[in-house]
Amino acid sequence: MLILHCPYCDLNADETELAGGGEAHIKRAGMDADDTAFETYLFSRKNPRGPHFERWRHANGCGKWFHAARCTQTLEVFGTYPAQTLEPPADIIAKIRKRHPDWQPDTKVKGAS
């Protein structure tokens, strides 16, 4: 079972208390987006095998959104952090690199390069 730490209410929540929100750190399509940009925003998501950054909501708790870094293969969680954080914290990147030395971050993840 997936268990994530909510950085807001400081609780460990299992997946039954959470709601997934998809890929983290993506650019949201704005009001001035053309059809292609909006289609890309809605339907083009990465689903990697390995380390991945995701959005989660503590639905049955504080109700706030946060980000989680986890391995989609093993469910290993590298850490969680507030959704308002624009890039993954350096300590989480270091944890990922320690366990997955060959991991290459997505170019959209600013602090991971």
SULRA-V413077 format. One record per helix or strand. SS is the DSSP state (a for helix, b for strand). FROM is the first residue (numbers start at 1). LEN is the number of residues. Records with the same first field share a line. If there is no record, write none. Layout:
SS: FROM-LEN  FROM-LEN
//
This chain:
b: 3-4  11-4  19-5  51-7  65-7  77-6
a: 15-3  35-9  90-10  110-3
//
